[in-house]
Amino acid sequence: MLKEFKEFAMRGNVIDMAVGIIMGGAFGQIVTKIVEIITNLISAAISGVEFSQLSFKIGKAKVAYGGVLQAIINFLIIALFMFLMVKAINKMFGKKEEEVEVTTKSCPYCLSEISIKATRCPNCTSELEGYSNPIENN
């Protein structure tokens, strides 16, 4: 059992996951501080309103909606920051979105998916208009 546990713990994917979690935690602290700075700038720009303190009363009940508003703002800032970071990393390492080669088209008669080079639909046997057969042209 000890041998099996050692094999499990020393697999590459477990160690990679552990490193990812630790790096994510450290990166999360950086993102949190950036969010705090941006939130403070937004608060200062709109006359020092602190979002987390916003509320209203309905009768004697106090509805504190500021925390939800703060969480939404935090989410949007984090999502934007992460988007920009991933975009920058992909650009830095030359990762581009792969262009997908179109190899199929839809038959205009039966709407089935057929080869892009087809001049006749194999499903409904309709001759496709506007498509010439390269074999017949030679």
Phi and psi restraints in degrees (value plus and minus 20) as a CYANA .aco file:
   2 LEU   PHI     -84.1   -44.1
   2 LEU   PSI     -58.8   -18.8
   3 LYS   PHI     -84.0   -44.0
   3 LYS   PSI     -63.1   -23.1
   4 GLU   PHI     -83.4   -43.4
   4 GLU   PSI     -61.0   -21.0
   5 PHE   PHI     -83.6   -43.6
   5 PHE   PSI     -61.5   -21.5
   6 LYS   PHI     -82.1   -42.1
   6 LYS   PSI     -63.4   -23.4
   7 GLU   PHI     -82.1   -42.1
   7 GLU   PSI     -61.6   -21.6
   8 PHE   PHI     -83.7   -43.7
   8 PHE   PSI     -68.3   -28.3
   9 ALA   PHI     -89.1   -49.1
   9 ALA   PSI     -47.2    -7.2
  10 MET   PHI    -116.4   -76.4
  10 MET   PSI     -16.4    23.6
  11 ARG   PHI     -83.0   -43.0
  11 ARG   PSI     128.7   168.7
  12 GLY   PHI     -80.3   -40.3
  12 GLY   PSI     -59.4   -19.4
  13 ASN   PHI     -89.4   -49.4
  13 ASN   PSI     -51.4   -11.4
  14 VAL   PHI     -88.9   -48.9
  14 VAL   PSI     -63.5   -23.5
  15 ILE   PHI     -87.4   -47.4
  15 ILE   PSI     -61.9   -21.9
  16 ASP   PHI     -79.4   -39.4
  16 ASP   PSI     -62.2   -22.2
  17 MET   PHI     -83.6   -43.6
  17 MET   PSI     -62.8   -22.8
  18 ALA   PHI     -82.5   -42.5
  18 ALA   PSI     -63.9   -23.9
  19 VAL   PHI     -82.3   -42.3
  19 VAL   PSI     -61.9   -21.9
  20 GLY   PHI     -81.9   -41.9
  20 GLY   PSI     -60.9   -20.9
  21 ILE   PHI     -86.3   -46.3
  21 ILE   PSI     -63.1   -23.1
  22 ILE   PHI     -85.6   -45.6
  22 ILE   PSI     -65.0   -25.0
  23 MET   PHI     -84.7   -44.7
  23 MET   PSI     -58.3   -18.3
  24 GLY   PHI     -82.2   -42.2
  24 GLY   PSI     -60.3   -20.3
  25 GLY   PHI     -83.9   -43.9
  25 GLY   PSI     -63.8   -23.8
  26 ALA   PHI     -85.9   -45.9
  26 ALA   PSI     -62.3   -22.3
  27 PHE   PHI     -86.7   -46.7
  27 PHE   PSI     -54.8   -14.8
  28 GLY   PHI     -80.2   -40.2
  28 GLY   PSI     -55.8   -15.8
  29 GLN   PHI     -86.0   -46.0
  29 GLN   PSI     -59.1   -19.1
  30 ILE   PHI     -84.3   -44.3
  30 ILE   PSI     -66.4   -26.4
  31 VAL   PHI     -82.3   -42.3
  31 VAL   PSI     -61.6   -21.6
  32 THR   PHI     -79.4   -39.4
  32 THR   PSI     -63.7   -23.7
  33 LYS   PHI     -86.9   -46.9
  33 LYS   PSI     -58.4   -18.4
  34 ILE   PHI     -85.1   -45.1
  34 ILE   PSI     -61.2   -21.2
  35 VAL   PHI     -81.8   -41.8
  35 VAL   PSI     -62.0   -22.0
  36 GLU   PHI     -80.4   -40.4
  36 GLU   PSI     -64.2   -24.2
  37 ILE   PHI     -82.3   -42.3
  37 ILE   PSI     -67.9   -27.9
  38 ILE   PHI     -85.0   -45.0
  38 ILE   PSI     -61.1   -21.1
  39 THR   PHI     -82.8   -42.8
  39 THR   PSI     -61.6   -21.6
  40 ASN   PHI     -84.4   -44.4
  40 ASN   PSI     -58.3   -18.3
  41 LEU   PHI     -85.0   -45.0
  41 LEU   PSI     -62.0   -22.0
  42 ILE   PHI     -83.7   -43.7
  42 ILE   PSI     -63.8   -23.8
  43 SER   PHI     -81.5   -41.5
  43 SER   PSI     -62.2   -22.2
  44 ALA   PHI     -86.6   -46.6
  44 ALA   PSI     -55.1   -15.1
  45 ALA   PHI     -89.7   -49.7
  45 ALA   PSI     -45.8    -5.8
  46 ILE   PHI    -132.0   -92.0
  46 ILE   PSI      29.9    69.9
  47 SER   PHI      43.6    83.6
  47 SER   PSI      17.0    57.0
  48 GLY   PHI      51.4    91.4
  48 GLY   PSI       3.2    43.2
  49 VAL   PHI     -89.7   -49.7
  49 VAL   PSI     106.9   146.9
  50 GLU   PHI    -117.6   -77.6
  50 GLU   PSI      92.3   132.3
  51 PHE   PHI     -79.0   -39.0
  51 PHE   PSI     -59.6   -19.6
  52 SER   PHI     -85.5   -45.5
  52 SER   PSI     -36.3     3.7
  53 GLN   PHI    -115.8   -75.8
  53 GLN   PSI     -22.7    17.3
  54 LEU   PHI     -89.6   -49.6
  54 LEU   PSI     117.1   157.1
  55 SER   PHI    -182.3  -142.3
  55 SER   PSI     150.1   190.1
  56 PHE   PHI    -165.2  -125.2
  56 PHE   PSI     143.8   183.8
  57 LYS   PHI    -130.0   -90.0
  57 LYS   PSI     120.3   160.3
  58 ILE   PHI    -142.3  -102.3
  58 ILE   PSI      83.5   123.5
  59 GLY   PHI      45.9    85.9
  59 GLY   PSI    -142.5  -102.5
  60 LYS   PHI    -115.7   -75.7
  60 LYS   PSI     -27.5    12.5
  61 ALA   PHI    -105.0   -65.0
  61 ALA   PSI     116.8   156.8
  62 LYS   PHI    -123.2   -83.2
  62 LYS   PSI     102.7   142.7
  63 VAL   PHI    -124.0   -84.0
  63 VAL   PSI      88.7   128.7
  64 ALA   PHI    -112.7   -72.7
  64 ALA   PSI      79.4   119.4
  65 TYR   PHI    -118.1   -78.1
  65 TYR   PSI     -24.6    15.4
  66 GLY   PHI     -82.1   -42.1
  66 GLY   PSI     -57.0   -17.0
  67 GLY   PHI     -83.4   -43.4
  67 GLY   PSI     -60.0   -20.0
  68 VAL   PHI     -86.7   -46.7
  68 VAL   PSI     -64.3   -24.3
  69 LEU   PHI     -80.7   -40.7
  69 LEU   PSI     -61.8   -21.8
  70 GLN   PHI     -83.2   -43.2
  70 GLN   PSI     -61.8   -21.8
  71 ALA   PHI     -84.6   -44.6
  71 ALA   PSI     -58.9   -18.9
  72 ILE   PHI     -84.9   -44.9
  72 ILE   PSI     -64.9   -24.9
  73 ILE   PHI     -82.7   -42.7
  73 ILE   PSI     -63.9   -23.9
  74 ASN   PHI     -79.9   -39.9
  74 ASN   PSI     -64.7   -24.7
  75 PHE   PHI     -80.1   -40.1
  75 PHE   PSI     -66.0   -26.0
  76 LEU   PHI     -83.5   -43.5
  76 LEU   PSI     -60.6   -20.6
  77 ILE   PHI     -86.5   -46.5
  77 ILE   PSI     -64.4   -24.4
  78 ILE   PHI     -83.6   -43.6
  78 ILE   PSI     -64.2   -24.2
  79 ALA   PHI     -81.8   -41.8
  79 ALA   PSI     -63.2   -23.2
  80 LEU   PHI     -83.3   -43.3
  80 LEU   PSI     -65.2   -25.2
  81 PHE   PHI     -81.9   -41.9
  81 PHE   PSI     -64.5   -24.5
  82 MET   PHI     -85.9   -45.9
  82 MET   PSI     -59.9   -19.9
  83 PHE   PHI     -79.1   -39.1
  83 PHE   PSI     -67.2   -27.2
  84 LEU   PHI     -85.6   -45.6
  84 LEU   PSI     -57.2   -17.2
  85 MET   PHI     -86.0   -46.0
  85 MET   PSI     -66.5   -26.5
  86 VAL   PHI     -84.4   -44.4
  86 VAL   PSI     -60.6   -20.6
  87 LYS   PHI     -82.2   -42.2
  87 LYS   PSI     -62.8   -22.8
  88 ALA   PHI     -86.7   -46.7
  88 ALA   PSI     -61.4   -21.4
  89 ILE   PHI     -85.7   -45.7
  89 ILE   PSI     -63.5   -23.5
  90 ASN   PHI     -81.7   -41.7
  90 ASN   PSI     -59.4   -19.4
  91 LYS   PHI     -87.8   -47.8
  91 LYS   PSI     -59.4   -19.4
  92 MET   PHI     -85.2   -45.2
  92 MET   PSI     -58.0   -18.0
  93 PHE   PHI    -116.8   -76.8
  93 PHE   PSI     -12.0    28.0
  94 GLY   PHI      52.9    92.9
  94 GLY   PSI      -0.9    39.1
  95 LYS   PHI    -100.3   -60.3
  95 LYS   PSI     104.2   144.2
  96 LYS   PHI    -141.5  -101.5
  96 LYS   PSI     136.8   176.8
  97 GLU   PHI     -86.5   -46.5
  97 GLU   PSI     111.2   151.2
  98 GLU   PHI     -90.8   -50.8
  98 GLU   PSI     113.9   153.9
  99 GLU   PHI     -99.6   -59.6
  99 GLU   PSI     107.4   147.4
 100 VAL   PHI    -111.1   -71.1
 100 VAL   PSI     104.2   144.2
 101 GLU   PHI     -97.1   -57.1
 101 GLU   PSI     107.9   147.9
 102 VAL   PHI     -97.8   -57.8
 102 VAL   PSI     101.1   141.1
 103 THR   PHI    -139.6   -99.6
 103 THR   PSI     -25.9    14.1
 104 THR   PHI    -153.4  -113.4
 104 THR   PSI     143.6   183.6
 105 LYS   PHI    -164.6  -124.6
 105 LYS   PSI     151.2   191.2
 106 SER   PHI    -120.4   -80.4
 106 SER   PSI     118.4   158.4
 107 CYS   PHI     -89.8   -49.8
 107 CYS   PSI     108.1   148.1
 108 PRO   PHI     -89.1   -49.1
 108 PRO   PSI     -32.1     7.9
 109 TYR   PHI    -116.1   -76.1
 109 TYR   PSI     -70.5   -30.5
 110 CYS   PHI    -129.6   -89.6
 110 CYS   PSI     -23.6    16.4
 111 LEU   PHI      42.0    82.0
 111 LEU   PSI      -0.8    39.2
 112 SER   PHI    -101.5   -61.5
 112 SER   PSI     137.7   177.7
 113 GLU   PHI    -104.9   -64.9
 113 GLU   PSI     106.9   146.9
 114 ILE   PHI    -153.2  -113.2
 114 ILE   PSI     148.4   188.4
 115 SER   PHI     -81.2   -41.2
 115 SER   PSI     124.6   164.6
 116 ILE   PHI     -83.2   -43.2
 116 ILE   PSI     -45.2    -5.2
 117 LYS   PHI    -109.8   -69.8
 117 LYS   PSI     -24.6    15.4
 118 ALA   PHI     -87.2   -47.2
 118 ALA   PSI     118.7   158.7
 119 THR   PHI    -128.4   -88.4
 119 THR   PSI     -29.2    10.8
 120 ARG   PHI    -160.7  -120.7
 120 ARG   PSI     116.5   156.5
 121 CYS   PHI     -93.0   -53.0
 121 CYS   PSI     106.1   146.1
 122 PRO   PHI     -92.8   -52.8
 122 PRO   PSI     -35.5     4.5
 123 ASN   PHI    -109.2   -69.2
 123 ASN   PSI     -70.9   -30.9
 124 CYS   PHI    -125.7   -85.7
 124 CYS   PSI     -22.5    17.5
 125 THR   PHI      41.7    81.7
 125 THR   PSI      -2.5    37.5
 126 SER   PHI     -93.3   -53.3
 126 SER   PSI     121.0   161.0
 127 GLU   PHI     -99.7   -59.7
 127 GLU   PSI     111.1   151.1
 128 LEU   PHI    -106.6   -66.6
 128 LEU   PSI     101.3   141.3
 129 GLU   PHI     -91.6   -51.6
 129 GLU   PSI     127.0   167.0
 130 GLY   PHI      61.0   101.0
 130 GLY   PSI     -22.3    17.7
 131 TYR   PHI    -134.3   -94.3
 131 TYR   PSI     103.2   143.2
 132 SER   PHI    -117.2   -77.2
 132 SER   PSI     129.2   169.2
 133 ASN   PHI    -106.9   -66.9
 133 ASN   PSI      95.5   135.5
 134 PRO   PHI     -82.9   -42.9
 134 PRO   PSI     -44.7    -4.7
 135 ILE   PHI     -92.1   -52.1
 135 ILE   PSI     -59.1   -19.1
 136 GLU   PHI     -91.0   -51.0
 136 GLU   PSI     -45.8    -5.8
 137 ASN   PHI     -96.2   -56.2
 137 ASN   PSI     -37.0     3.0
